[in-house]
Amino acid sequence: RTSPRIKRKPTRYEVSVVTRDEVGAYKPYLWEQSLFDKGPMFREWLLTKIVNGERASYSAPKFARMQERTRSQMLEDIVANLQNHAETGQIPKPYRR
């Protein structure tokens, strides 16, 4: 006697993308049907979408201002740390985020 095989549906993912108004559209675009089968093609598509989305956000005015502010603060911290080293002779602390 043989037992019937259980057929499982393949794993699928439904994807939607949301961005702020000031971030423009970026590739790869979503197809009309946003369902993806699990596999290497979906993985590659998703990673590409994430990286391109991050890069697109850098050109948005709000994110550009935040990035500039963060860099300025980091430079100020480095300068203060080095000035303290010059005045006290102590070894500067490694910079950590």
Backbone as XML, in Angstrom:
<?xml version="1.0"?>
<chain id="A" units="angstrom">
  <residue number="1" name="ARG">
    <atom name="N" x="0.846" y="-1.178" z="0.000"/>
    <atom name="CA" x="0.000" y="0.000" z="0.000"/>
    <atom name="C" x="0.892" y="1.241" z="0.000"/>
  </residue>
  <residue number="2" name="THR">
    <atom name="N" x="0.582" y="2.203" z="-0.810"/>
    <atom name="CA" x="1.354" y="3.443" z="-0.877"/>
    <atom name="C" x="0.526" y="4.583" z="-0.316"/>
  </residue>
  <residue number="3" name="SER">
    <atom name="N" x="1.214" y="5.506" z="0.322"/>
    <atom name="CA" x="0.499" y="6.663" z="0.873"/>
    <atom name="C" x="0.541" y="7.804" z="-0.141"/>
  </residue>
  <residue number="4" name="PRO">
    <atom name="N" x="-0.511" y="8.580" z="-0.193"/>
    <atom name="CA" x="-0.520" y="9.697" z="-1.151"/>
    <atom name="C" x="0.514" y="10.753" z="-0.746"/>
  </residue>
  <residue number="5" name="ARG">
    <atom name="N" x="1.165" y="11.317" z="-1.736"/>
    <atom name="CA" x="2.141" y="12.374" z="-1.457"/>
    <atom name="C" x="1.413" y="13.685" z="-1.188"/>
  </residue>
  <residue number="6" name="ILE">
    <atom name="N" x="1.930" y="14.387" z="-0.214"/>
    <atom name="CA" x="1.346" y="15.689" z="0.108"/>
    <atom name="C" x="1.994" y="16.728" z="-0.796"/>
  </residue>
  <residue number="7" name="LYS">
    <atom name="N" x="1.171" y="17.410" z="-1.547"/>
    <atom name="CA" x="1.690" y="18.457" z="-2.423"/>
    <atom name="C" x="1.599" y="19.788" z="-1.692"/>
  </residue>
  <residue number="8" name="ARG">
    <atom name="N" x="2.721" y="20.458" z="-1.624"/>
    <atom name="CA" x="2.751" y="21.768" z="-0.979"/>
    <atom name="C" x="2.866" y="22.843" z="-2.043"/>
  </residue>
  <residue number="9" name="LYS">
    <atom name="N" x="2.204" y="23.938" z="-1.781"/>
    <atom name="CA" x="2.310" y="25.064" z="-2.698"/>
    <atom name="C" x="3.686" y="25.698" z="-2.527"/>
  </residue>
  <residue number="10" name="PRO">
    <atom name="N" x="4.273" y="26.165" z="-3.614"/>
    <atom name="CA" x="5.575" y="26.826" z="-3.480"/>
    <atom name="C" x="5.436" y="28.130" z="-2.687"/>
  </residue>
  <residue number="11" name="THR">
    <atom name="N" x="6.474" y="28.482" z="-1.959"/>
    <atom name="CA" x="6.462" y="29.714" z="-1.174"/>
    <atom name="C" x="6.484" y="30.908" z="-2.114"/>
  </residue>
  <residue number="12" name="ARG">
    <atom name="N" x="5.589" y="31.847" z="-1.855"/>
    <atom name="CA" x="5.512" y="33.064" z="-2.669"/>
    <atom name="C" x="5.471" y="34.264" z="-1.735"/>
  </residue>
  <residue number="13" name="TYR">
    <atom name="N" x="5.937" y="35.393" z="-2.257"/>
    <atom name="CA" x="5.960" y="36.628" z="-1.486"/>
    <atom name="C" x="5.231" y="37.717" z="-2.253"/>
  </residue>
  <residue number="14" name="GLU">
    <atom name="N" x="4.414" y="38.476" z="-1.535"/>
    <atom name="CA" x="3.770" y="39.643" z="-2.132"/>
    <atom name="C" x="4.517" y="40.875" z="-1.642"/>
  </residue>
  <residue number="15" name="VAL">
    <atom name="N" x="4.935" y="41.713" z="-2.566"/>
    <atom name="CA" x="5.790" y="42.850" z="-2.242"/>
    <atom name="C" x="5.074" y="44.151" z="-2.563"/>
  </residue>
  <residue number="16" name="SER">
    <atom name="N" x="5.234" y="45.124" z="-1.683"/>
    <atom name="CA" x="4.798" y="46.484" z="-1.974"/>
    <atom name="C" x="5.921" y="47.420" z="-1.550"/>
  </residue>
  <residue number="17" name="VAL">
    <atom name="N" x="6.019" y="48.549" z="-2.219"/>
    <atom name="CA" x="7.096" y="49.502" z="-1.962"/>
    <atom name="C" x="6.478" y="50.844" z="-1.608"/>
  </residue>
  <residue number="18" name="VAL">
    <atom name="N" x="6.967" y="51.436" z="-0.525"/>
    <atom name="CA" x="6.489" y="52.739" z="-0.081"/>
    <atom name="C" x="7.698" y="53.651" z="0.064"/>
  </residue>
  <residue number="19" name="THR">
    <atom name="N" x="7.602" y="54.857" z="-0.475"/>
    <atom name="CA" x="8.687" y="55.826" z="-0.337"/>
    <atom name="C" x="8.107" y="57.185" z="0.031"/>
  </residue>
  <residue number="20" name="ARG">
    <atom name="N" x="8.965" y="58.044" z="0.529"/>
    <atom name="CA" x="8.556" y="59.423" z="0.789"/>
    <atom name="C" x="8.373" y="60.129" z="-0.549"/>
  </residue>
  <residue number="21" name="ASP">
    <atom name="N" x="7.576" y="61.185" z="-0.544"/>
    <atom name="CA" x="7.293" y="61.911" z="-1.785"/>
    <atom name="C" x="8.553" y="62.443" z="-2.454"/>
  </residue>
  <residue number="22" name="GLU">
    <atom name="N" x="9.527" y="62.884" z="-1.644"/>
    <atom name="CA" x="10.719" y="63.506" z="-2.221"/>
    <atom name="C" x="11.725" y="62.501" z="-2.784"/>
  </residue>
  <residue number="23" name="VAL">
    <atom name="N" x="11.514" y="61.213" z="-2.537"/>
    <atom name="CA" x="12.394" y="60.179" z="-3.103"/>
    <atom name="C" x="11.773" y="59.711" z="-4.412"/>
  </residue>
  <residue number="24" name="GLY">
    <atom name="N" x="12.514" y="59.871" z="-5.491"/>
    <atom name="CA" x="11.999" y="59.495" z="-6.803"/>
    <atom name="C" x="11.919" y="57.985" z="-6.980"/>
  </residue>
  <residue number="25" name="ALA">
    <atom name="N" x="11.263" y="57.570" z="-8.049"/>
    <atom name="CA" x="11.154" y="56.142" z="-8.357"/>
    <atom name="C" x="12.531" y="55.590" z="-8.704"/>
  </residue>
  <residue number="26" name="TYR">
    <atom name="N" x="12.745" y="54.333" z="-8.402"/>
    <atom name="CA" x="14.037" y="53.706" z="-8.664"/>
    <atom name="C" x="13.824" y="52.260" z="-9.083"/>
  </residue>
  <residue number="27" name="LYS">
    <atom name="N" x="14.771" y="51.766" z="-9.849"/>
    <atom name="CA" x="14.689" y="50.409" z="-10.402"/>
    <atom name="C" x="15.183" y="49.398" z="-9.391"/>
  </residue>
  <residue number="28" name="PRO">
    <atom name="N" x="14.860" y="48.157" z="-9.540"/>
    <atom name="CA" x="13.912" y="47.580" z="-10.489"/>
    <atom name="C" x="12.484" y="47.870" z="-10.047"/>
  </residue>
  <residue number="29" name="TYR">
    <atom name="N" x="11.647" y="48.179" z="-11.013"/>
    <atom name="CA" x="10.267" y="48.528" z="-10.712"/>
    <atom name="C" x="9.460" y="47.276" z="-10.392"/>
  </residue>
  <residue number="30" name="LEU">
    <atom name="N" x="8.349" y="47.485" z="-9.692"/>
    <atom name="CA" x="7.428" y="46.377" z="-9.430"/>
    <atom name="C" x="6.623" y="46.098" z="-10.687"/>
  </residue>
  <residue number="31" name="TRP">
    <atom name="N" x="6.380" y="44.848" z="-10.937"/>
    <atom name="CA" x="5.527" y="44.483" z="-12.047"/>
    <atom name="C" x="4.086" y="44.699" z="-11.636"/>
  </residue>
  <residue number="32" name="GLU">
    <atom name="N" x="3.196" y="44.584" z="-12.588"/>
    <atom name="CA" x="1.783" y="44.771" z="-12.283"/>
    <atom name="C" x="1.345" y="43.802" z="-11.185"/>
  </residue>
  <residue number="33" name="GLN">
    <atom name="N" x="1.812" y="42.585" z="-11.290"/>
    <atom name="CA" x="1.523" y="41.597" z="-10.253"/>
    <atom name="C" x="2.746" y="41.538" z="-9.340"/>
  </residue>
  <residue number="34" name="SER">
    <atom name="N" x="2.558" y="41.813" z="-8.072"/>
    <atom name="CA" x="3.695" y="41.925" z="-7.161"/>
    <atom name="C" x="3.950" y="40.640" z="-6.379"/>
  </residue>
  <residue number="35" name="LEU">
    <atom name="N" x="3.653" y="39.498" z="-6.968"/>
    <atom name="CA" x="3.910" y="38.207" z="-6.335"/>
    <atom name="C" x="5.187" y="37.606" z="-6.896"/>
  </residue>
  <residue number="36" name="PHE">
    <atom name="N" x="6.028" y="37.122" z="-6.011"/>
    <atom name="CA" x="7.301" y="36.533" z="-6.414"/>
    <atom name="C" x="7.415" y="35.133" z="-5.844"/>
  </residue>
  <residue number="37" name="ASP">
    <atom name="N" x="7.932" y="34.232" z="-6.643"/>
    <atom name="CA" x="8.252" y="32.896" z="-6.147"/>
    <atom name="C" x="9.561" y="32.966" z="-5.379"/>
  </residue>
  <residue number="38" name="LYS">
    <atom name="N" x="9.651" y="32.176" z="-4.321"/>
    <atom name="CA" x="10.880" y="32.117" z="-3.546"/>
    <atom name="C" x="11.979" y="31.540" z="-4.433"/>
  </residue>
  <residue number="39" name="GLY">
    <atom name="N" x="13.155" y="32.167" z="-4.374"/>
    <atom name="CA" x="14.265" y="31.651" z="-5.161"/>
    <atom name="C" x="15.326" y="32.706" z="-5.386"/>
  </residue>
  <residue number="40" name="PRO">
    <atom name="N" x="16.380" y="32.341" z="-6.104"/>
    <atom name="CA" x="17.503" y="33.262" z="-6.304"/>
    <atom name="C" x="17.135" y="34.511" z="-7.114"/>
  </residue>
  <residue number="41" name="MET">
    <atom name="N" x="16.192" y="34.397" z="-8.030"/>
    <atom name="CA" x="15.805" y="35.580" z="-8.816"/>
    <atom name="C" x="15.108" y="36.612" z="-7.930"/>
  </residue>
  <residue number="42" name="PHE">
    <atom name="N" x="14.233" y="36.140" z="-7.035"/>
    <atom name="CA" x="13.564" y="37.063" z="-6.115"/>
    <atom name="C" x="14.573" y="37.685" z="-5.163"/>
  </residue>
  <residue number="43" name="ARG">
    <atom name="N" x="15.495" y="36.894" z="-4.661"/>
    <atom name="CA" x="16.523" y="37.399" z="-3.744"/>
    <atom name="C" x="17.327" y="38.510" z="-4.413"/>
  </residue>
  <residue number="44" name="GLU">
    <atom name="N" x="17.752" y="38.286" z="-5.639"/>
    <atom name="CA" x="18.524" y="39.283" z="-6.378"/>
    <atom name="C" x="17.700" y="40.546" z="-6.621"/>
  </residue>
  <residue number="45" name="TRP">
    <atom name="N" x="16.428" y="40.371" z="-6.998"/>
    <atom name="CA" x="15.548" y="41.517" z="-7.230"/>
    <atom name="C" x="15.394" y="42.336" z="-5.953"/>
  </residue>
  <residue number="46" name="LEU">
    <atom name="N" x="15.151" y="41.659" z="-4.833"/>
    <atom name="CA" x="14.922" y="42.346" z="-3.565"/>
    <atom name="C" x="16.169" y="43.087" z="-3.091"/>
  </residue>
  <residue number="47" name="LEU">
    <atom name="N" x="17.327" y="42.445" z="-3.153"/>
    <atom name="CA" x="18.562" y="43.111" z="-2.735"/>
    <atom name="C" x="18.860" y="44.325" z="-3.611"/>
  </residue>
  <residue number="48" name="THR">
    <atom name="N" x="18.642" y="44.194" z="-4.911"/>
    <atom name="CA" x="18.859" y="45.317" z="-5.823"/>
    <atom name="C" x="17.905" y="46.461" z="-5.499"/>
  </residue>
  <residue number="49" name="LYS">
    <atom name="N" x="16.649" y="46.136" z="-5.227"/>
    <atom name="CA" x="15.646" y="47.154" z="-4.890"/>
    <atom name="C" x="16.035" y="47.885" z="-3.606"/>
  </residue>
  <residue number="50" name="ILE">
    <atom name="N" x="16.492" y="47.157" z="-2.602"/>
    <atom name="CA" x="16.871" y="47.762" z="-1.321"/>
    <atom name="C" x="18.064" y="48.697" z="-1.490"/>
  </residue>
  <residue number="51" name="VAL">
    <atom name="N" x="19.096" y="48.234" z="-2.179"/>
    <atom name="CA" x="20.298" y="49.059" z="-2.371"/>
    <atom name="C" x="19.967" y="50.303" z="-3.189"/>
  </residue>
  <residue number="52" name="ASN">
    <atom name="N" x="19.217" y="50.143" z="-4.269"/>
    <atom name="CA" x="18.864" y="51.296" z="-5.094"/>
    <atom name="C" x="17.959" y="52.272" z="-4.341"/>
  </residue>
  <residue number="53" name="GLY">
    <atom name="N" x="17.099" y="51.756" z="-3.470"/>
    <atom name="CA" x="16.250" y="52.626" z="-2.659"/>
    <atom name="C" x="17.066" y="53.461" z="-1.691"/>
  </residue>
  <residue number="54" name="GLU">
    <atom name="N" x="18.062" y="52.846" z="-1.085"/>
    <atom name="CA" x="18.937" y="53.600" z="-0.181"/>
    <atom name="C" x="19.681" y="54.689" z="-0.946"/>
  </residue>
  <residue number="55" name="ARG">
    <atom name="N" x="20.201" y="54.341" z="-2.105"/>
    <atom name="CA" x="20.939" y="55.323" z="-2.908"/>
    <atom name="C" x="20.024" y="56.459" z="-3.373"/>
  </residue>
  <residue number="56" name="ALA">
    <atom name="N" x="18.790" y="56.140" z="-3.732"/>
    <atom name="CA" x="17.841" y="57.173" z="-4.163"/>
    <atom name="C" x="17.503" y="58.113" z="-3.009"/>
  </residue>
  <residue number="57" name="SER">
    <atom name="N" x="17.459" y="57.587" z="-1.794"/>
    <atom name="CA" x="17.106" y="58.425" z="-0.644"/>
    <atom name="C" x="18.185" y="59.460" z="-0.347"/>
  </residue>
  <residue number="58" name="TYR">
    <atom name="N" x="19.440" y="59.172" z="-0.698"/>
    <atom name="CA" x="20.518" y="60.128" z="-0.438"/>
    <atom name="C" x="20.320" y="61.434" z="-1.193"/>
  </residue>
  <residue number="59" name="SER">
    <atom name="N" x="19.637" y="61.398" z="-2.320"/>
    <atom name="CA" x="19.442" y="62.622" z="-3.098"/>
    <atom name="C" x="18.207" y="63.407" z="-2.661"/>
  </residue>
  <residue number="60" name="ALA">
    <atom name="N" x="17.394" y="62.838" z="-1.787"/>
    <atom name="CA" x="16.221" y="63.556" z="-1.281"/>
    <atom name="C" x="16.683" y="64.651" z="-0.324"/>
  </residue>
  <residue number="61" name="PRO">
    <atom name="N" x="16.102" y="65.845" z="-0.409"/>
    <atom name="CA" x="16.564" y="66.972" z="0.413"/>
    <atom name="C" x="16.609" y="66.685" z="1.915"/>
  </residue>
  <residue number="62" name="LYS">
    <atom name="N" x="15.585" y="66.064" z="2.460"/>
    <atom name="CA" x="15.554" y="65.819" z="3.902"/>
    <atom name="C" x="16.687" y="64.893" z="4.322"/>
  </residue>
  <residue number="63" name="PHE">
    <atom name="N" x="16.886" y="63.816" z="3.584"/>
    <atom name="CA" x="17.940" y="62.865" z="3.931"/>
    <atom name="C" x="19.324" y="63.469" z="3.713"/>
  </residue>
  <residue number="64" name="ALA">
    <atom name="N" x="19.463" y="64.298" z="2.685"/>
    <atom name="CA" x="20.753" y="64.945" z="2.424"/>
    <atom name="C" x="21.122" y="65.869" z="3.585"/>
  </residue>
  <residue number="65" name="ARG">
    <atom name="N" x="20.141" y="66.605" z="4.118"/>
    <atom name="CA" x="20.406" y="67.482" z="5.270"/>
    <atom name="C" x="20.810" y="66.668" z="6.496"/>
  </residue>
  <residue number="66" name="MET">
    <atom name="N" x="20.112" y="65.568" z="6.736"/>
    <atom name="CA" x="20.449" y="64.730" z="7.896"/>
    <atom name="C" x="21.852" y="64.144" z="7.746"/>
  </residue>
  <residue number="67" name="GLN">
    <atom name="N" x="22.201" y="63.720" z="6.548"/>
    <atom name="CA" x="23.525" y="63.154" z="6.308"/>
    <atom name="C" x="24.606" y="64.217" z="6.513"/>
  </residue>
  <residue number="68" name="GLU">
    <atom name="N" x="24.358" y="65.428" z="6.037"/>
    <atom name="CA" x="25.323" y="66.517" z="6.215"/>
    <atom name="C" x="25.500" y="66.844" z="7.696"/>
  </residue>
  <residue number="69" name="ARG">
    <atom name="N" x="24.398" y="66.882" z="8.444"/>
    <atom name="CA" x="24.465" y="67.165" z="9.879"/>
    <atom name="C" x="25.257" y="66.081" z="10.613"/>
  </residue>
  <residue number="70" name="THR">
    <atom name="N" x="25.035" y="64.831" z="10.250"/>
    <atom name="CA" x="25.750" y="63.726" z="10.886"/>
    <atom name="C" x="27.241" y="63.808" z="10.603"/>
  </residue>
  <residue number="71" name="ARG">
    <atom name="N" x="27.597" y="64.076" z="9.363"/>
    <atom name="CA" x="29.018" y="64.188" z="9.013"/>
    <atom name="C" x="29.679" y="65.348" z="9.746"/>
  </residue>
  <residue number="72" name="SER">
    <atom name="N" x="28.983" y="66.479" z="9.835"/>
    <atom name="CA" x="29.535" y="67.634" z="10.548"/>
    <atom name="C" x="29.784" y="67.295" z="12.011"/>
  </residue>
  <residue number="73" name="GLN">
    <atom name="N" x="28.826" y="66.620" z="12.636"/>
    <atom name="CA" x="28.971" y="66.247" z="14.043"/>
    <atom name="C" x="30.133" y="65.278" z="14.236"/>
  </residue>
  <residue number="74" name="MET">
    <atom name="N" x="30.279" y="64.336" z="13.316"/>
    <atom name="CA" x="31.388" y="63.383" z="13.416"/>
    <atom name="C" x="32.732" y="64.106" z="13.308"/>
  </residue>
  <residue number="75" name="LEU">
    <atom name="N" x="32.841" y="65.052" z="12.376"/>
    <atom name="CA" x="34.088" y="65.805" z="12.231"/>
    <atom name="C" x="34.377" y="66.651" z="13.471"/>
  </residue>
  <residue number="76" name="GLU">
    <atom name="N" x="33.346" y="67.279" z="14.030"/>
    <atom name="CA" x="33.534" y="68.061" z="15.253"/>
    <atom name="C" x="34.023" y="67.176" z="16.395"/>
  </residue>
  <residue number="77" name="ASP">
    <atom name="N" x="33.479" y="65.980" z="16.517"/>
    <atom name="CA" x="33.911" y="65.048" z="17.559"/>
    <atom name="C" x="35.369" y="64.641" z="17.371"/>
  </residue>
  <residue number="78" name="ILE">
    <atom name="N" x="35.761" y="64.392" z="16.138"/>
    <atom name="CA" x="37.148" y="64.000" z="15.860"/>
    <atom name="C" x="38.100" y="65.138" z="16.214"/>
  </residue>
  <residue number="79" name="VAL">
    <atom name="N" x="37.748" y="66.368" z="15.820"/>
    <atom name="CA" x="38.595" y="67.525" z="16.118"/>
    <atom name="C" x="38.709" y="67.722" z="17.630"/>
  </residue>
  <residue number="80" name="ALA">
    <atom name="N" x="37.591" y="67.642" z="18.351"/>
    <atom name="CA" x="37.619" y="67.811" z="19.806"/>
    <atom name="C" x="38.475" y="66.729" z="20.455"/>
  </residue>
  <residue number="81" name="ASN">
    <atom name="N" x="38.368" y="65.515" z="19.968"/>
    <atom name="CA" x="39.142" y="64.404" z="20.510"/>
    <atom name="C" x="40.639" y="64.636" z="20.290"/>
  </residue>
  <residue number="82" name="LEU">
    <atom name="N" x="41.005" y="65.095" z="19.101"/>
    <atom name="CA" x="42.418" y="65.353" z="18.806"/>
    <atom name="C" x="42.947" y="66.560" z="19.584"/>
  </residue>
  <residue number="83" name="GLN">
    <atom name="N" x="42.115" y="67.591" z="19.770"/>
    <atom name="CA" x="42.535" y="68.743" z="20.573"/>
    <atom name="C" x="42.795" y="68.318" z="22.012"/>
  </residue>
  <residue number="84" name="ASN">
    <atom name="N" x="41.927" y="67.475" z="22.540"/>
    <atom name="CA" x="42.100" y="66.967" z="23.896"/>
    <atom name="C" x="43.407" y="66.177" z="23.989"/>
  </residue>
  <residue number="85" name="HIS">
    <atom name="N" x="43.701" y="65.406" z="22.971"/>
    <atom name="CA" x="44.944" y="64.630" z="22.936"/>
    <atom name="C" x="46.154" y="65.559" z="22.946"/>
  </residue>
  <residue number="86" name="ALA">
    <atom name="N" x="46.098" y="66.636" z="22.160"/>
    <atom name="CA" x="47.222" y="67.568" z="22.082"/>
    <atom name="C" x="47.437" y="68.285" z="23.417"/>
  </residue>
  <residue number="87" name="GLU">
    <atom name="N" x="46.349" y="68.608" z="24.117"/>
    <atom name="CA" x="46.453" y="69.345" z="25.379"/>
    <atom name="C" x="46.872" y="68.458" z="26.543"/>
  </residue>
  <residue number="88" name="THR">
    <atom name="N" x="46.371" y="67.235" z="26.587"/>
    <atom name="CA" x="46.610" y="66.376" z="27.749"/>
    <atom name="C" x="47.666" y="65.308" z="27.513"/>
  </residue>
  <residue number="89" name="GLY">
    <atom name="N" x="47.974" y="65.029" z="26.276"/>
    <atom name="CA" x="48.923" y="63.970" z="25.976"/>
    <atom name="C" x="48.314" y="62.581" z="26.062"/>
  </residue>
  <residue number="90" name="GLN">
    <atom name="N" x="47.008" y="62.507" z="26.333"/>
    <atom name="CA" x="46.343" y="61.200" z="26.390"/>
    <atom name="C" x="46.123" y="60.668" z="24.976"/>
  </residue>
  <residue number="91" name="ILE">
    <atom name="N" x="46.133" y="59.368" z="24.886"/>
    <atom name="CA" x="45.875" y="58.730" z="23.593"/>
    <atom name="C" x="44.401" y="58.932" z="23.256"/>
  </residue>
  <residue number="92" name="PRO">
    <atom name="N" x="44.102" y="59.408" z="22.033"/>
    <atom name="CA" x="42.691" y="59.634" z="21.684"/>
    <atom name="C" x="41.902" y="58.332" z="21.645"/>
  </residue>
  <residue number="93" name="LYS">
    <atom name="N" x="40.638" y="58.432" z="22.052"/>
    <atom name="CA" x="39.751" y="57.268" z="22.002"/>
    <atom name="C" x="39.432" y="56.959" z="20.547"/>
  </residue>
  <residue number="94" name="PRO">
    <atom name="N" x="39.314" y="55.683" z="20.222"/>
    <atom name="CA" x="38.900" y="55.363" z="18.848"/>
    <atom name="C" x="37.492" y="55.883" z="18.608"/>
  </residue>
  <residue number="95" name="TYR">
    <atom name="N" x="37.251" y="56.372" z="17.409"/>
    <atom name="CA" x="35.926" y="56.901" z="17.095"/>
    <atom name="C" x="34.971" y="55.751" z="16.852"/>
  </residue>
  <residue number="96" name="ARG">
    <atom name="N" x="33.838" y="55.793" z="17.522"/>
    <atom name="CA" x="32.794" y="54.780" z="17.333"/>
    <atom name="C" x="31.492" y="55.486" z="17.044"/>
  </residue>
  <residue number="97" name="ARG">
    <atom name="N" x="30.703" y="54.880" z="16.177"/>
    <atom name="CA" x="29.382" y="55.437" z="15.872"/>
    <atom name="C" x="28.442" y="55.142" z="16.990"/>
  </residue>
</chain>
